[in-house]
Amino acid sequence: MQTWIKKLLIVTCTVVVIPICSYGADPIIIGVPLPLSGKQMKDGQMMKDSFEMARNVINQNGGIKGRPLHLAYADDQGDTSIGEKIVKDLVNKEKAVMLVGGHTSAPTYAMAQIANTLDVPFLISTAAADRITQRRWKNIYRLNPPVSEYTQGLEDFWMKNLNPKSMSILYENSMFGINGATHMMDFCQENGIAIKSTVGYDRERTDPAYFRSILALQMDDPPDLIYMVSRLDDGAALVKAIREVKIEVLLSGGAGGFTSQEFIKRAGKASNRMLTATLWSQQLPYPGAKTYYDRFLQAYSYPPDYHGAEAYSALLVAANALERAESLAPQSIRAALDKTYMMTPFGPVKFYSYQDFERQNSVRTLVMQVINGKFEVIWPPDIATAKFVPLGQ
């Protein structure tokens, strides 16, 4: 591992603005598409804050090839229709040599297609739909695992501790939600778990009456557990609705909107004892994980979840690749990304092909439970901060 990247993992990450002119060289520009307005803006802001932290650390340590790193942000608004314009502007107007970011799957899929057509490397940090890295697009790399892998830790916990006999699946009607629900249906079939119902809902509607209407099947014949694939707004509203209609079964989330402290704040007591898959925790034994968490909390006064850790680490990976690349030409950047093998606060990063995926990183996933108003890691046992507490205790 290069000396400079080791420094990035241990350096104090206080946010300091360093004037670009102090380098005496033109900056290297990376384009960052994020949802900075709309329903996903909270995640987008967390990611932007994390990108800024990483940029400052990189520039404090000499930049890239002695040149400062500049980030050009573009607001995708979580809207698929504006993805083409955003990518073209970042490449043609901002002169970005590569892209890093991407949050919501459908807009990111559209942007990835355009980036590949323009021959611009795009390191995706968060968007999770499986097919993003199944299209044989040579410029598309992904740091986070695909959504079909999000629940590996949760599934392991279920089968070793609960052995559920039945499940209902509720999911937002989006690329992310459909992928996650489809994977869970396959898991149930493979493990002899009866599927009581599968319900896709309109994620734009979060009114209690709407959610109560789609919960009728669960009230008449409740399953052993309810699995949900949702973002923050609809996830919090859905959990509250489930508890309001007195469905007293174990609730489990597929990461997404269920991993932030904001979810607990919005769902209130209804979130108690809920489980969720997650991709990251500050308790993970990765170099820089706890430092990133502490410095982020200090700088921005709210705790980051895996969305932030992904963004922070993705920029470190991009900077490392650009440092190693023979030039800033797309083929040189791709060659450097192809050879990436490094540890980050998010975990180890290596892009490889397996099953139908290409240029895809993979990490182990965790399980958190809401206990006394905060998240505790309960699985896997080697990093658990608390024991699982059954519903009703």
N, C-alpha and C positions, 0 to 999 in steps of 0.2 A: 504494500500500500504506500502511495506517495506520502512524503513527509508532510506536505501541505494539507492533505486531506485528514491526516491524523490530528493536525492542529485544529481543523474545523470541528472535529468531534469533541474536543475538550476545551476549546477557548470559551471564555465568558462571552455570552451572546447579548450583551447590552446593546440596545438599538442606538446606533450612532450614525449620523448622516455625514458621509465623507464626500467632499466636493470632487466631482469628476475631474475638474481641471488640475487637481494636484498630481495626477498621474502623467500629464503631459502626453497623453495618447488618446486616440479615439476609442470610445467604449465599444465593447462587444454587446450586442443587443439580443436578448431572448424575449420572445413574445409570450404573454401569459393570458390566455382566455379563461375567464371565470364568470360565474353569475354574481355580479356586484349589485344587482337590483332584482326585484322579483322575490318569489317565495323561497328561493335557495340562497338568498343573499347573506344569511348568517354564516353558513358554511363557506360561502365565497369570501367573506371578510376574514374569517379565521385563516383560510388558505392564503389570502393576500398578506395578512400580518406575518404568517410563517415564511412566505417567500421573502418579505422584506428583512426578516431576521437573518435568513440564510444569505441574502445578497450582501448585507452589511458584514457578516462574518467573512465571506469570500473576499470582499474588497479590503477588509482589514488585513487580510493575509496576502495581499499583493495582486488581487484580481485574477485574471486569466491571461497567461502569457504576458504579464506585466501591464495588461490593459484593464480598465475598470469594467465591471459588469453593470449593465443598465437593463432594467426590466420595463417593457412596454405592455401595459395592461389593456385588455379589451373586455367589455361587458357583454357576455353572451345572453344575459337576462334569462337563462334557462330556456331559451327559445330556439328551436331547430331552424327556423326560417332565416335567421340572421347570421348563421355560422359561416356561410360562404364569404360574405362581405368582411366579417371580422378577420378571417384568416388572410384574405387577400390584402387587407389594410396592414396587418402586422408584417406581412412579408414585403409588400411593394412600397408602402409608405414609411413604415417604421424601420425597415431593413433588418428584420429579425433573422438571425442565421438558423434558429430552430425555435420550436414552441415547447413550452412546459406547462402543464395544468390540465384543465378539463375536469368538470365536476359531474354534471348530469349526463346520463348515458346517451340519450337521443341527440342532443345538440353536439356532444363530443364526437359521436359517430359521424355526423354530417361534417364536422370540422376536420376529422381525421381523413375522410375521403378527399376533401379539397387539398389538405396539406400533402397527401400522397401524390395527388395529381400535379401539384406545384413543385414536387421533389424537395420538400422541406421536412427534416426530421421532427417528429412530435413525440415527446416523452409524456405520456398520460400519467397523472398522479392519482386520480380518484375514480373517474367514470368506470363502471364495473361490468356493463353488459358483455356477455361472453363474446359476441360476434365482433367486437371492436378489434380483437387480435386474432380473428379467424378468417380474415379477408385477404390474406397474402399481400398486405400493403407493406412494402419494404421500408417505408419511413416511419411506421407506427410501432412504438415501444410502450410497454406499460409497467409501472412500478408496483401498483396495487394488484392483488390477485383478482381473477374474474369472479363474478357474483356466485357462480356455481361452487366456488371454493370457500365462500364466506362462512358457511355454517359447519365446516368440518369439525371444529372444536365443539360446537354446540351438539352436533349429532353424536359425537363420541361421548359427551357427557350424558345425553339422554339415554343411550343404549347401555351404558355402564352403571347408571344410577337410578333411572326412572323406568326404563323398559315400557314406554307408552304403548297402549293398544289401539288408540284412535287419535286422530288429529283433524282439526279444521285449519284451512289455509286462507288467510285474508291478505289481499295484495293490491297495491295501487296499480291502476291500469296504465303502466308506462313500460318502457323497455327494461328498466331495472326491475320493476315489480314482476313482470311476466317471466323474465329469466329466472328470478329467485323462486317464484312459485312453481315453475316447471321443474326445476331441480328438486324441490322438496317433494313434489308428487312422485318423482322417480325414486327418491330415497324411501318414501313410505312403501311403495310397491316392492322394492328390493328387500325391505325389512319386515314385511307382513304387518304394517301399521294401517289400520282401516282409515280411509279418508272420509270423514263425515260430510264435509262440504268444502268447496273451493269458491271463493267469491272475489271477483275483481271489482274494484270500486273506482269512482271518479275522484282522482286526487285533488281536483280543484274544489270539491265540496267537502267542507268540514263541519257542517251544522249538525248538532246532536240528533235531530229528527231523522236526517238521512242515514246516519250510522245506526240508529236504533232499528230502522227498517231493514237493514241488511243483516242484522244480528238475530232475526227471528229463528232461523234454523238452529243456531247455537243454544237458544233458550229452551227449545222443546227437547233437544237431545244433545246435551253438552258432551264434547269429547274429553279425552284426558288432558289435552293441551291445545292451545290455539297458537299458531305460528303466523307472524305478520311481516310483510315486506312493505315498509312505508318510509316516507320522509318525516321531517320534524312536525310540521303543522298537522298533517293528517294522522300521523302516528300518535301524537298526544291526544287528539280529539277521539280517535278510535279507542284507545285504552280507557279513557274516561267513560265513554259510552258503554263499553263492556261491563265496567264495574257498576255503572248506574242502573243497568238492567239486571243486576245481580247474577251475572254469570261468574261463578266462583271456580274457575279452572286456572291452571298454570299458564301464564302468558310468556311467549318467547318471541323476540324480534330478530330479524336478519340484518343487524347492523343498521346502516342508513341513518334514519332520524332518531334511533333509540339510544345512541351512545353519548349524547352530550348532556351536560348538567342542565341545559335549557329544557331538555325533555322532562326531566324530573320536576323542574319548576312549573312547567305548564300542566303536566298530568297530575301533579300533587300526590295525594295519598293513593290514587289509583295505580301509580307506578310501583307501589311497594311489593316486593318479592318477585318482580318481573325479571326474567332472564333476557339477555341479548348477546348475540355474537358480536365480537369486535375484532379489529385487525391489529390493535396496538393498545398498550398501556404503558405508563411511565414506570411501572414495576418491572417491565421486561429487562433482562440483563444485557442490553445492547449498549455499547459505548455511546454516551451522549444523550441517551433517552431521558434520563431524569434531569440532566442539565437543560435540555431543550424545554421540558415541561416547566421547570422552575423559572427559567428566564422569560419564557412566554407569559406566565402568570404574573411575574413581576412587571413586565413591560406593558401588558394590556389589561390586567386586572380581571381576567376570566380564564378558566382552564381550557386548554386545547384537548381535542380528542384525536382520533386517528386521521381525520381529514387534514388537520394541521401538521401532524407528524409526516404524513405522506408528502405534503407540499414542501416542507422544509427539506426533507431527505431527497426529493426529486431534484431540487435545484442543486444540491451538493453533487448528485450524480451527474447532472448535466454539465456543471462546471468542471468536474473531474474529467469527463469525456472530452470537452473542448480543450482542456489543458493538454491532453494526450494526443489530440487529433493533429495530423500533419498539416492540415490547413482548415479553413472554415467552409470548405466546399461540402455539399451534402454527403458525397461518398466517403469523405474523410471522417465526418462526424459519425456516420453510420458505422464505419469500421471501428471507431473508438468505442461506441456504445456496444457493439457486438463483443468487444473484449472486456467489458466492465465486469468486475468481480470485486465488490467492496462492501464493507460494513457501514451502516448508517444508523441514526437513531431509530429509524423505522424497522431496521433489521438488515439481513444480508440482501444484496441486490446482484442478480445475474440474469441476463435475458437469454432464454433458450426456448426451444421448440419441444412440445409434448402434446400428445393427443391431437387436437385440431388447432392448438394455439401456437403462435409464432411471436418471437421477441417479447416473451412474457416472463415476468418475475413471479415468484410464489413464496408466500410466508405462512407460518402456522397461525391459526386463528384461536382466539380466546373466548371465554364466556364470563360475562359480568352479571351480577345480580344487584338490584336496588335493595339495600339494607339500611334501614334508619336514615333514609333520605340521601344516600350517596352510593356510588358504584363501588362494588368490591369484586375483585377477580376471584372466581371460584373454580376455574378450570383453565389450564391443566394444573394438577396438584403441586407441581414443583415451583410454581410462582404464585399460587393462590394466596390472597390476603385475608380470606375468610372462608368459612364452610357454608355450603348451601343451606338455606333456610326454607323449609317447605311452606307452601301457602297456608295461612292460618296460624302460623307460629310467630 
